[in-house]
């Protein structure tokens, strides 16, 4: 195993052997469009496709939110991987041999600390797992799991363990492995009494469930009390590695199935996920002691566009399901709800009726989000009296009126008519009146889907702003440079670093260095050397906008002239301002000299204008 930077030949081989359409197609539904493919961007909400993949250049770019790059960058953004992790994952998939590892000297202090926390968590998981299956102290936890129907296979697959009731057994174990109390405390494994050096284990006498991030690293734990200790469930505190609003359990195991099915099944509890997975639901995940958040949904959007909510059948579970449905709809994700009998959670249902019944009657028999909202609304009204029934119908009609599909609207109005015994035509008329009223109020403030907030918190413009001629000229020059070393040499000779857009100048500098290192033209490979989100996005956007066959010698000369022209225009403006100041100061000799310089610049500009 060698240390240091990843060898350039490994990166190039990985990019050349990765089918970027197949890779992205696991996450995004792509349709052929000209020389490339088009789909809905997985990184921001949109209704009109603006996410482009160009296989011949091995790049992707979204014209909605500006994200772009090559296969490595896509994997980093969609899976939350670091650059080395993404290269390693693609190398394993494509069969490219690798022997690289990041050098500690190249890591930031924050990265080195994160590795220590992860290592401490992994050692703690081994300790808990050993205690559960190999010691007398773990017998209470083992008996609890057996009573809950956990097989040995499940215990091993999910690395479930047990924290003994001793005060500092984990602390002592971690110290033998070289971890200081301070590291163990920052990892959330131990605590100090009154900010002193008196450390003790945070988890005691609890069944321990490791919590992984999307990449499969253990970042936290959940401890379930075996006795009467409170709280019944105890999570690790939030750390630099673990924030509840950003973690779904166990996404690292479920993401492949979520991608394949284009759907994630949401559960309320970890045990529900585990039991459902054993029953055959491999695309299940759960939040960790918190309600579903927009951050959770943004994470899931990397893998799917549909959510199936399978929460507990009690009142609290159904209220949480209702909130989740509304949040999913707000995020533009399709949502369905699996219904459980009142008082049953998924674990209890599977134990009572078996996995086959759970799959057939619950998972494969969901109701639409609209149907669920109406059912939930129904529980909030008393339909036995006229006032309650009328209030329910009008509230339900407002839900139906918001639907875009006329067929769906008619379907639900018919259902309401049958259920409430009101005439279909009467309900349909009132629904249409509600719809017209709402649309009339909303037209002025309606926001197109393609302007939804992206992950950076800024909205994508619906119509691109008009750019000056020199801006387009610089982009064409950069495209030519990525396609051809000769073009890069010409631009370096004629223009050097004198680009007017700072980001363009940065990309040009990278290109000069790229060819100076003896590399061959390879647009995708070059993009991968930038290691900067903004520059990668811009470079991929340029490559998608400027096809190689649109570049020739005349285009290059015209673009260089346009950039030179803008440079002269800036100088002319500065000279004119300087002339005005000289005249105001009655510095007539200086003004005369500046006037001559202005005439020279104007002559040069006229000559350049004749050449374009």
N, C-alpha and C positions, 0 to 999 in steps of 0.2 A: 504494500500500500504506500503510494507516494503522497507526500504532502505538497501544499502550495496550490497555485491556481490550477483550474481544470485545463488540461491540454487542449489547445486550439483544435487539433485534429479530431478529438472526441466530440467537441461541440459541433463541428462541421459535419461529421459523420451522422450524428444524432439528427440534425436538421435535415440532411439529405435523405435519410432512411425513414423519417417519420412522415406518414401520410397525413398532412394537416387537415384535409377534409374529413378523413375518418376520425381523427382525434377530436376535432371540434364537433363533428356530427354526433358524438356520444352525448354531448350536452345541448347542442343547438340543432333544431330541425332545419336542415339546409335544402334549398331548392336551386336548381341550375339557373344561372342568369348570365347570359353571354359567355365570357371566358372564365367566369368564376361562379361562386355560389352566394346565395343571399338568405338571411334568416333574421329572426328577432334577437336582439342583443341580450345576452345573459347577464350583463352587468348594469343595465338600467331598464326601467319599464318603458315599453313602447308598443304601439299597436301596428305601426307601419314598419316593415323590415328596413333596417339601415346597416345591418351587420354583414360585412363582405368578407369572403375568403377567396383568395386568389392562389390556386394550387401551383401554377407555374412559377410564381414568385415566393411561394411558401410563407405567405403572410396573411394576417387578418386585420381588419380595421372597421370600427363602428363610426359612421358619420354622425350618429346621434350624440354619443357621449365622448367621442374622441379617443377611446381606448384602441390600441393596436399593437402589433408586434409579430413575432414568429411563434412557432409551436411551444418553445420554452416559456415565453412570456405568457401565452394563454394558460399553460398548466400552472404557472406561478399564481396567476390572478384567479383562476377558477377553483384551484385546490388549496390556495393559501400556502404554497410551498416556497422555500427559498430557491435561489438560482441553482445551487449545487443539488438540492433535492429534486428539482424539476429535471435537470440534466440526467441525474441518476435514474429517475423513473423512466424517462424516455429511452435511456441506454438499455435498461433491462427489457423494455418492451421490444426494441428493435434489434436486440442481440449485439449491440456495440460493446466491445470490451472496454472496461474502465478500471483504473487503479488509482483514482484520485481521492483525496480527502482534504477538507479545508484546513489550512495551517492555523494553529492557535494564534500565531502572531498577526494573522490577517483579520481576526475577529475583533469586534468591538468589545469593550468590557461588558456591555449589556448582553451581548451574545454569549460570552463565556459564562456569565452568571446564569443565563437561561439554561445552558447545557448542564450546569451543576444542579439546578433545581429539578430538571427532568431526570437526571441520574439518581438524585435522592428519592424522587417519587418511584422510580422503577425498582430501586432496592427495597423501598418500603412495601411495594406491592408483592415482591418475592417473600419478604418477611411475613406479611399478613397471610399469604397463601400457604406458606409452610406451617404457620401456627394453626390454621384451620384444619389441615389434613394430617398433620404429623405430630401434634402435641395434645396432651390431656386438657390444657387450657382452652384449646379450640373446640372441644367437644360440644359445648353449649351452642356455639355458632353452627356447627355441622348439623346438629339435631334440629335447629331452627330451620335451616335450609331444606332439610329432608321433609319437615312438616309442610313447608311451602311448596313442595313438589319439585325441588331442584335436583336434577340428575347430576352425576359426576361429570358428565360431558359438559353440561352448562356451567358448572362450577369452574372447570378448567378453561373453557372457551372464554369466559368473561373474567378470568383470573380473580375470582371472588376469594376473599380471605377473612381473617378474624383478628381484631385488635384485642389482645389479652387485657384483663382488668388491672394489670400492674401499672404503677405510676410512670415509669420511664423505661420500659423494656425496648420500645422502638428507638428511643434516644440512644441508649447504650449500643444497640445494634448498629445504628448509623455511624456512631463514633468509631466502631471497629472497622467500618468501611471507609473511613477517612473524611467523613462529613462533620463539620463543626456544628455546634448548636445554633449558631447564627444562620448558617445556610439552611438547616432543617426548619428553623422558625420562618425564614422568608419563603420557604417552599410550602408553608402552611401545615407542616407535619407535627410540630410541637409548639408550645406556648410558654411564655415566661410570666411568672407571677409578679404583678405590680412592677413591671418593667425592670425586674432584677435579673440576676443570673440564675435564679432558681427555675430551671426548665422542667417541663413535664409533658407527657404525650397528650396531644390534643384529642386523639381517639382512643377510648378504652371501653372494653366489654361491648364491642359492636361488630356486626358483620360488615365487612369492608368491600365496597364496589369501586374499583378504579375508574376514573373518568379520563377519556382520551380526547385529544383535539382531532381535527379532520385528517391530520397526517399520521395519526396512530401513536402519538406520544402521550404518555401519562402526565396529565397536568394537575390533577386533583383527585379527591376521594369523596365518596358519600358513605357515611357510617350509619347503619340501622341498629338501634338499641335492641338487645335481646331481652332485657328485663324491663323494668318500669322507668328507666332513665329518660329524662327529657332534655332536649327535644327527641322525638322518636327518630327523626332523620337529621343528621348533622353533616353539612357540607364543609369542605375546606373553605377557608376564607378566600376572598378574591386576592389574587397575586398578579404579578406581571404576566404570568402564563395563563391565568384562569379568571375569566369574567363570565358570569352566568349568562349574560345576555348575548354572548358570542359563541357559546358551546352547545351542541346538541349531542345527546347520548344515544347510541354509539355510532356517530356519523362515519367514522373510518371503516366500520364493518358494513354499513348500509349504503354507502354512496354509490357503489357499483350497481346495485339493484335499483336504486333510485334513478340513476341515469338511464338504465335499460328500460324501466317501466314509465319513465317520465313523471313519476309520482312518488311523493313521500307520505307515509302514514304517520300521523302525529299522535303520540300517547302522552298521558299525564305523568306516568311514573316509570322508573327504571325497570322495576319488576315486570310491569306490563309489557315493555319492549322485549325483555328477555324471553318471557313466556310466549309472546306472539311470534318471536323469531323461531322458537322451537316448533311452533305450530305451522310455520311456513311463510310468515310475513317477514321477508328479509329486508324490506325497504322501510322499516319502522325506526323512528327516532323519538326522543322525549326531551323536553326542557328540564332544567335542573332547579326545582324549587322556585320557579318564577314563571310568570305568564309568557306566552309567545310574544316576541318583540319584532319590530321592523328589521332589526339586525339579524335575527334568526331567519326571517324570510329572505333577506338579501343573500344569506349564506345558502339557503336551499335553492334559490333561483339559479345558482351555478350548475345545478344538477337536474332540475325539473321545472315544470310550469303548472303542476297540479298538486293539490294537497287533499288528503283524506283524513278528516279529523275523527279520532276514535277515543273520546274521553269517557270518563265514568258516567254511569247512568243516573247518578243522584243529581239533585238540584244544582249543587255547586259545579259539578262537572259539565252540566248542560249550559249553565250560564257562561262558563269559560269557553265552551265550544262556540257559543253565539258570538262572543267577542273575537274569537279566532277567525270565524267566518267573515266578519266585517273587516278585520285586518287583512285577510287574504284578498278580499275583493278590492280593497283600497290599493293593494300592491299589484293588482292586475293579474292575479293568479286564480286559476280555476279551483273551486273548492267544493268538496262533498263531505257529508257527515255520515259516519257509521253509527247506527242506533243500538244501544244496549238496553236491556230491561232495567227499570228503575231500581237503584240500589246495587246493581252489579258493576264491577269494573272488569276490564278485559281478563285479568288473571283469574278472577272468580268465575267468569263465564267459561273460560277454557277448562278450569278444574271441574265445573259442574256438568258441562255438556260435551266437552271434548274439542280437539283442534279442528276436526272436519266441520262440525256445526259452526264453530267460530268463523271459519273461512267462508262457508256457504251463506250463513244467515246474517253475519255482521259485515265482514270486510267486502264481500262481493255483492252486497245488497244495500248500498248506501242511498241516501236521498240527496238531491241537489241542494245547493246553498239556499236557493229561493224557497224550496219546500221546507227546509229546516227552519228558516226565519219565520215562516208562517206557522209551523208547528210550535215553535218557541213562543210566538205571539199569542197563540191560542191558549197556552197555559197561563198567560197573564190576564185572561178575561173570563168572565162567567157567562157562558153562552146560554144559560137557562133563562136569563131575563133579557128583554128586548134591548135595553140600553147597552148591556155588555156585548150582545151579539152584533149590534150595529157598530159599536166602537171597534170591535175586532175586525169586521168586514172592511170598514173604511181604512184602518191601519194596514190590513193585508193588501188592499187595492193599491195603496201607496208603494208597497214593495213591488207588486206586479207591474205598476206603471213605469218603474225604473228600468225594466227589461228592454233591450234593444230589439229582440226577435218578436215579431207579431205572432208567430206560431206559439212561442212560449207564453206570451201574454194571454192568448186565447185559452191555452191549456189550463193555466192556473185559474182564470176566471171561471171556466167550466167547473173545475173542482170546488171552488168556493160556492158556486150556485147550487151544486148538489148538496154540499155539506150544510149550507145555511138556509136552503129552500127559498132564496131570493131568485128572481127571474134573471136568467143569463144576460138578456139584452139590457136590463136595468143596470146590472153590475158593470157590464162592458161600457155603457155610456158614462157612468160615473168614473170608471178607470180612465177613459179617454179624456174626460174633463180634467182630472188630476194631472194627467200626463201633459196636456196642453198648458196648464197653469204653471207646472214646474219647469217645463221647457222655456216658457216665456220669461220666467224669472232668471233662468240659468244661462240664457244665450249670451248675455253680456259678460259673464264671468267664466264661461266655459274654457277650460284649459286643455289643449290637445294632449293626447297621451305621450307624444314624442317630446314634450317639454317637461316630463316628470323629473324630479330630482334624481341625479345620479349619485354614485357612492361618494363623490367628492363634495356633495352638497351644493352643486351649481346646476342650473337648468340648461339643457341643450337648446340652442336657438332653433326655432322652427324654420327660419330662412337664413342661410349663411350671409354674413355681411359682405358687401362688395369690397374687394381688395384692390389696391392700386396695381398698376401694370408691373412694377418692379417686383412686387411680392410673387406674382405668378411666374415671372421670369426666373427668380431665384429658385423656386420649387422645380422648375423644368431643368435648371442647371444641376441641382442636386440629384434629380432622377437620372440624368445622363451620367453623372459621376458614379452613381451606384451601379449602372449598367456597364460602364466602360472605363478602364484605367486611362486610356488616351484622353477621354473627355475630362477626367479628373486632372490630368497633367495640364491640359489646356486652360482649364479654369484656374488652377493654381498659379499658372504663369501670368494670366491676364488679370486675375482678380484677387488671388491670395485669400486673405481673410476679410476682405472689404465687402461683406454682405451687410445689408441694411437691417435685416431681422436677426436679432441676437441668437435665436435658436438655429436659424439657418447657418450662421457662422460656426456654431458649435458642431453641427453635423458635418459641415465641410472640413473642419479641423480633424474630426474623427476619420473622415474619408482619406485625407492626406496621410494620416498616420497608418491607416489600414493598408494602403498600397505601399507605403514606405517599408512596411514589414514583409513585403514580398508576397502578399496574398493575391489570389485571383479574384476577378469580379464575381460576387455572389451576394445579391441583394439581401436575401434572407439571412445569410451568414453575417453580413455586415450589421444588420439591424440587431442581431444578437450580441454584438460587441458593445453596444451603447450602454447597457446596464442603467438605463434611466427611463422611467415610465413616460415622461413627457416627450423625450427625444425619440423613443421607440414608436410612440403613437404618431408623431409627426412624420417620421421616416416612412412608416407603413402607409400613412395617408397619401404621401407623395407618390409612392410606388403604385398605389391603386389608382390615383388620379392621372398619372402620366404613363401611358404604355410605351414600351421600348421602341416600337415601330414609329412613334410620333417624334422621335429624336433623330435629327440629321445635322449635317455641318452648318446649313443655313440657320436652322432653329437655334443652334448653339451661339452663332454669331449674333443673331437678333437678340437673344436673351442677354448676352454680355453687353450689347449696346444699350439695352433698356436699363440695366443696372447702372451702367456708366452714366446714362442720361439722368437718372434720378440723383446720382452723386453730384452732377453738375448743377442740377436744379437746386439742391440744398446749398451748394456753395454760392450760387447766384443770389439766393434769398438772403444769405448771411451778408454778402457784399452790399446788397441793396439796403439792408438795415444799417450797416456800417457807414454807408454813404449818407444816409439820412442823419445819423448822429454827427458826422463830420460837418455837414452843412449847417446843422443847428448850432454847432460850436464855432462856426465861421472859420473852420480850418480848410481854407480853399485849396491849398496845395495838395493836402492829403485827399480831399474830395476829388480833385482832378485825377490823381493816380488811381483811386478806387474806380472812377468812372471808366478809365481805360481797361481796367481788369474786368469790369462788367461787360464791356463791349466784346472782349475776347471770349468770355464765357458764353455770351449770347451767340457768337459766331460758331463756337464749338457745338452748342446745342442745336443750332440750325442744321449744321452738317450731319450730326447724329440723327436728327429727325428725317433727313433725306435718305439715310441708309436703312431705316426700319421699314 
